[in-house]
Amino acid sequence: MSVMVIGTASHVGKSTIVAALCRSLVNRGYRIAPFKSQNMSLNSFVTRDGCEIGIAQAMQAKAAKLEPDADMNPVLLKPKGGTVSQVILLGHPYKDVAISAYYQETDYLLGIAVESANRLLEKYGHIVVEGAGGAAEVNLYSRDIANIQLAKSLKLPILLVADIERGGVFASIYGTLQLLPPEVRDLVKGIIINKFRGDPGIFFPGIGIIEELTGVPVLGVVPFCDIPLPSEDSLSLGDKTASGHPVSIAILRLPHISNFTDFELLEQYAAVHYVLPGKPLDGYDCIILPGTKNTIEDLTELHRSGAAGKLSRARKAGIPIIGICGGYQMLGQELHDSGIESREGIYPGLGFLNGVTKFTSYEKTTSQVRHRASTVPPILSRIGEVNGYEIHMGITDKGDDREAFDNEGAVSTDGLVIGTYMHGFLSDPVVLNALLSYLYEKKGEPFLLLKETGGADPYDQLALHFERHVDMKKVIGIFEDQEKNPR
C-alpha cells in the first residue's frame, strides 16, 4: 500500500496531505513511512542518530508514529544564496553546488533516492511519497528526481493536489495533467483539492467538470484548517500574521533565515512579528535572532542595514535578546571564517556576549540534546531541563560569559542576552512559560501558564479533518489495486 502525492504548484499543501494520509492509515493498522526524495528547505531536523533531514519529513514521521530516518529525505538542499545550495546527502553534508552542477548528478542522486525508498519499503512495507514543487515543470523533466523521474522509477499510483485558495484551480489541474508525460499521467488515480474556503455547494458542480475534463476522479475537497503543524519552507513566512496578544516579539527576518519553525508555538501566545533588517525595532518586548544558513552574510546585512545599531539601542534599554544557532554566533565579539561559511576573514559581531566563533571545517554538529538551564535570573532561572537539537557549523568559545545551559550557550551578566545552539527549545512549554511569564510580568499583564502535557494530538486532528472531506474508501481502493498489481 504505497502512493505518491504530487502538486500543481509549490505550497499547495502536499506535506500536510502526506501527514494526514500517514496518520489516517496508521490509525487503520497499516505500517507506513513518509518519503521525499529531494527537499529544498532551510527548516531541518536532526534524527536520533545525528542525521539532518527536512522538517516536513520529521513531522510526517511523527504522523506515522515512527522515528525520523535519513532515508525519509535522502537529498536535502539548503540554499546559501544566488544559485548555490548545500547538499545534504543521507543526512550529512555532501558539497556546495551551483544548480547547473547539481543537475549533472541527476542519475547518481536518483539512484540514491530509489535505494532509500526501497529500504523504507523493506522495513515498513508501505510508503507515502511526496513530490516537490509543481510536477509539470516541463523544462526539468529529464532531471526531476522529486517528481517525474522518481514516478517513472517507482511506478506508484499518484494523487494530484491542487490549491484552490489562490484561484485558477481548474486550469492548474487540467494543465498539469496535460503536461505530464503520458506514462506518468496514467499513474494519476485521484485529485484532491486543498485549502477550500467558502460555500462547498457553489463549487460542487466544478467537481463534475474537472472529472469530465480529466477523466480522473476528485477524491475530496479539503477546507482550510488551522491545526498547528510545522512550516516546511520560507514560502510559509508570507502567510504569518501577528496575533493580538499584549506581549510583542520581533524576530529578525534574516535573508537566509532557517528553522523558523522554532517559533511556531511562541506565535500562539505572543504577537510575533518577522522584521526585516533595518526596519524599526522600537516597542518590542523581546527580540530574537534566529538561525541562518549563512551567518557571515546575514551578520554583514545587520551592520549594513543599520539593524546592528537598532539592536544596540534595544540592548541598552533592557530588552531581552535571544540568539539561536547562527543568531547566537552573531551575538559574540568576532567571527573568524577560513572560507567555510563565506569569504575568509574576521568579522565583527554584535558584541552583546564575549564569545568568538571560528569556522574551520565543512563538517556540521548535528545532534539531539538535553540541557539544564543555568540559574541566572530573570529568565533562565525559571526553566530547568529542556530538549532540543543542534545543526551548525562553527565552534564558539564563550570567553568569560556564564553558560546559558550546562556545557552549552552563553548568557550575559544581567541574564537578558541569551545565546544557544539549541533549535526547538522555544517549542517546549516550560521555556515559553519562563520567557512569557517574565515578559507579561514586565508589562503588568496576566499570563496563564501553558500546560506541559496533554491536549489533543494535532495529527489525529489533521487525520480526522482529512477523513471528513476525502473519500477514504476510494483512496484505500487505489492502494489495494496497487497491491494487486505491484510495480
N, C-alpha and C positions, 0 to 999 in steps of 0.2 A: 504494500500500500504506500505508494510514493507519488508525488505530484510536484510540478514546477509552477511557480507563481511569477508571471511577468507583468509589466505595466505599460500603459500607453505613454507614460512620461515619468520623470522623476517626481518624487513627493506625492505620489498617488495613494500611498498607504500600504505598499507591498509588505513592509516589515511588520506592520500591525496585523495584516491579514494572515501572514505566516504564523505569527504568535497565536492568533485566535485559533487557527487550524490545529496547531500543535496541542494547545490545551484542550480543545474540544475532542480531539482524537485520543489523547492520553486519558481523559475522563471516561472515554468509551472502552478503555482497556488496551489500546494499541501502544506499542513501544515505537517511538518515532523521534527522529532527531532533525533539527534545522540545519540548513546548509546554504551558504552563499559563496560561490567560487571566488568572486572578486568584489571587494567593497572599497569605496573611496570615502573615507571619513576621518576626521580628527577626533571623534569621540570613540575611544577604545577602552578595552577592559583587559585585565590580567587574569589568566586562568590560575588554578591552584598550583600548576607545575611551572608557572612563570612565563607563559606564552601570551602574546598580545594579539587580540582579535577585535573586530568591530563590536561596539557596544550593542548593536542590534542583535547580533548572534548570541551574545551573552544573555540578553533579555529573552530571546526566543528559547534558549536552552532552559532558562528558568520556567518559561511557559510549558515546556515539555517535561519539566521536573527532572532535568539532567544537569550534571556538572558541565560547564562550558569546556570546550575542547578545541584545540587549534585546527583540527580537521573541519570544524564547522565553518571556518572562514580562512582557507589556506592562503589567500592573497589579499592583503590589506594595503591600500595606497594611502599615504598620508601626505597631502600637498604641502610643499615647502615654499611655494611662491613661483610665479612665472609658469613654466610648463614642467617644472621639476617636482617629483614626488619621491618620498622614501618608500621603498617596497619592503613590506613585512611579509616574509615567506614562512609559512607553517609556524608562525608565532615569533619569529626572530628577524632582526634587521638583515636585509639581503644587500641592497645597494640603493643609492640615489640615482634616479634616471630621469632624463627628459622623455616626454611622451613618445617621441619618434623612436628612441632607442628601446623603450619598453615594448613597443609593438613588434620589434624584431624578435622578441622572445615568446611570441604567442603560442607556438607549438609546445614549447617547454612548460610554460605556465599552465596551459590547458591540460597537459598530461598530469601535472601535479594535482590540479583540481579534480580531475576524474579519479585519480587514485584516492584522494581524500573522500570523495563521495562513496566510492566502493568500500572503503574501510568503515564508514558510518553504516552503510547498508549491511555489511557483515556483522557489525556489532549490535545494531538495533533492529534491523530488518526492514525499516521504512525511513524515508526522509521526505521533508518538505523543503523544496529548493526555492530560494528567492533569486530572481534576476536582479539586474541593476539598471537604473535609469529607465529610459524609454527603449522598448525592444525593437522598434522599427528605425534604428539609425542605419540607413542603408549603406552609408559610406564606410561603416565599421564592420560590416557582416563578416568579412574574411578574418577579422582579428578580435571579434567579440566573444571573449571567453566567459562572459557572465550571462549571456542570453543565447545567441544564435548557435555558436559553435558548441556550447555546453548542451543545448537542447538536442542538437544532432548527435552528440556523443551518448547522452543518457537516454534519449527517446522516451521520456516520461510524458504522461498526459499533462496538458498545460491549462491553467486558469489565467485569464487575462483580467487585470484590474484596471479600472478607469476611475478618474476623479471627476465627479460632476460639479464640485464646488466652484471651480474656476471657469465653467462653461465649456461648450464645444464637445460635449461627451459623445454625441453621435458621430461627429467627424473623426474624433480621436480613436474610437473603437473601430469604425469601418476602415479608416485609413491605415491603422496599424495592421489589421488583418490582411488587407490587400497588399501591403508592402512586405509582409513576412515571406520568406522563401516557402514554396509550396510544401516541402517536407516538414517544415516547422508549423505552418498554418494548419496542416492536417492533424497536428497533435493538440490543437486548442479545442478543448471539450466543454468549456464553460466561461461565462463572463460574469464578473462581479463589479457592480457599480458602487463606488465608495464615497463617503463624505456627503451624503444627501441631506439637504435642509429643505423644509417646506412641506407642501401637501403631496403625499405619495399618490393620491388619486389623480392629480393633474398629470403626473409623469407616467402613470400606468400604461396609457396607450403607446408610449415610446418603447416600452419593453417589446411589444409585438413587432414594432417597426425594426428594431435592432435585430431581432431574431430572424425576421423575413429577409433583411438585407444581408445578413452574415451567414445564416444557416447554423448559428451557434446559440445554444440556449443561455438565457440570462438566469443565473442561479440565485441572484438576490440583489437587492438594493439596500445598502447598509447606511443608516443615518449617521451623521456626525456624532461622535461621542467624546466626552471629556474625561475619560479614565486616565489617571496619571501614569504614563509609561515613558521610559527614557527616549529622548530625541536621537535620531540617527546621525544627522549631519547639520551643517550650518544653514541649510535652507529653512530649518525649523526656527531659527532665530527671528526671522521676519514675522513669524506668527505670534511672537510673545508680546503680551501687553501687561503692564504693571497693575497689580491689584490695588484695592483701596485701603490697605492696612496702614495704620498710623506710622509704623517704622518704615523708613525708606532706605534702600541699599543700592549703591552703584556698583555694577560690575563692569570693568573696563572691557569694551568690545575690541580686543586686540586684533590686528589684521590676520594673525594666524591662530586665533583662539581655538583651544582644544578642550575636550572633556567638559563642556559647559553643562553636561548632564549632572555635574556635581551640585548644581544649584536648583534643580527642579523641585525638590522638596521645600527648599527655602522659599521658592516663588509662591508657595501656597500660604505662607504665614507672614510674609513681608512684601512691601511694594518694591519689587526688584526691577531696576532699570539697567539695560545694557547701553553703556555710554561710550560713544566714540572718543578716541584720544583727542584732546584739545577742547572738547565741549566742557561747559561748566560743571564743577563738582561741588558747588556750594549747596548747602541744605540737606545733604545726605547724612544719615546717622552712622553709616559704616561704608567702607569702600573695599572691594575685593579685586585683587589682581589674579586672574585665572591662569590656567595652564596655557601653553602656547607650543606650537610645533617649531617655532624659530625664536628663541629667547632674545638673541642678539638684535635681530632686525626689529622686533616689537619694542624692545627697550630703546633702541635708536629712535623709533617713532614717538615714544613717550617724551623723549627730550626734544625732538624736532617740533612736535605739535604744541608744546607748552604744557602738556599733561603732567610732566615731572614737577613743574613749579606749582601747579594746582594741587598735586598730591602733597607737596611740602607744606603748603598752607593748611591743608586739612590735618596733617600730622601735628602742626603747631597748635591747631585748635582743639586737639584731643580727640579727633575722630578715629575710631578703631580702623586699622588697615590690616587686611589678611591677604597673604600671598600664598598661592598653591602651585607647587611644581615650578614651572618657569617663572611664575609670579613671585615665588619665594626667592629664586635666584636674583631677580631684579631688585629686591629689597636690600641687597647687600651693598658693600663698598665698591667692589670691582668684579668683572667677569673676564676671564682670560680664555681666549679661543685660539687653539692651534690650527684652525681651519676646519674644524669638525662641524660646528653649528653654522658658521658664516665665514667672513673673511678673517684671516689671522690678525690678532691684535688684542689690546687690553681696553676694555670698555667700562666707563664709569657707571656704577649702579645708582640707585636712588638714595643710598646712604642711611636708610632708616634702621638697618641692622648692620652688624660688623662683619658679616661673612664675606668670603671670597670664593667664587665658583670657578672651577677650571674644567674646560672641555678638552680632553686629551685622547679620547677613544671613541670610536664609532659604536662600540657596544653599549647596550642600554641596561639600566637596572629595571627589572620587571619582577615584581613580587607582590603577593598579598601579605598584609602586615596587620599587627595588632599592637597598639601602644597605649601606655598610660600617660595622661596629660600631667604636666607639671602643676605645682601648687601655686603658681604665680597668679595673683588676682589681677583684674576682676572677672576674667572670662574663663581661662584655662582651669582655675581652681574649682570650677563648678562641674567639670566634665567627668573625670575618672577614666576608664578604659574605652577605647574606640577602635573600630576596624576600618581598614582602607586598603588601597593598593598603590604601588609606585610604578610609574612609567617615565623614565627620564634619562637623558644623557647628562654628563657632568657630575662632578663631585664638589660639594660645598664644605668648606672649613668655616665653622660658625664663629671662629675667633673667641672673644671672651663673653659672648652672649650666653644667657642661660638656655638650656634645651626647652623647646616647647613641649616635647613628649620625650619619654625615656629613649635615649640614643637617637633622637630624630628632631629635626627642625630647630628653630630658634625663636626667642621671644624677647622683646625689649624690656628694660628695667621696669617701666610702668605697666607692662602687660598689655598694651594697646596695639602693638605691632606684632603680628604672629606670622611666622613663615613655616611651611611644612611641605614635604614632598607627597603627602598622603592625598590622593584623589579619593573621593567618596566619603570623607569624614563628615562633610556637611549634609550627607544623606542619613546620618544617624540622629534619631530624635534626641538622644542625650546631648549631643553637641548643639543642636538647634535650641534646645531648652536653655543651655548655658548662654549662648550668644544672644538669643532673642529676649530672654528674661532680663539680661543686663541692659539691652538697648531700650526695651519697653520701660524699665525702671527709670532710666535716664530721662525719658520723655514724660514720666508720671502717668503712664498708661498701664492698664491691667493686661496681664498676659496669662492665658490659660495653657498650662504645660501640655505638651504633646504626650500622648500615650506611647510607651516604649514598645509595647507588643499589642497584638490583637488587631481587629479591623478586618474588613473583607479583603480577600485576595484579589488584587486587580486583574490577574489573569483569568480567574474564574468569572469575574465580572465581564471581562472582554469576551470570553467564550460564550457566555450567556447572551450578551448583546448580539454577537455574530449569529448565533443559532436562531435567534428570534427573527432574523431577516434574511437568512440564507437557507436554501433547501438542502439540508444535510443529507437527506436520503439520496438526492441526486449526486452530491459530492462523493459520498461513500460508494455509490454505484460506479462512478468514474474510476475510483481506486480499485474496486473489485474487478472491473473489466480489465484494468491494467495487470492485476494479479493473474488473471486467466491467460493474458497474452503478454508475458514478460518480454523485455527488450531483447 
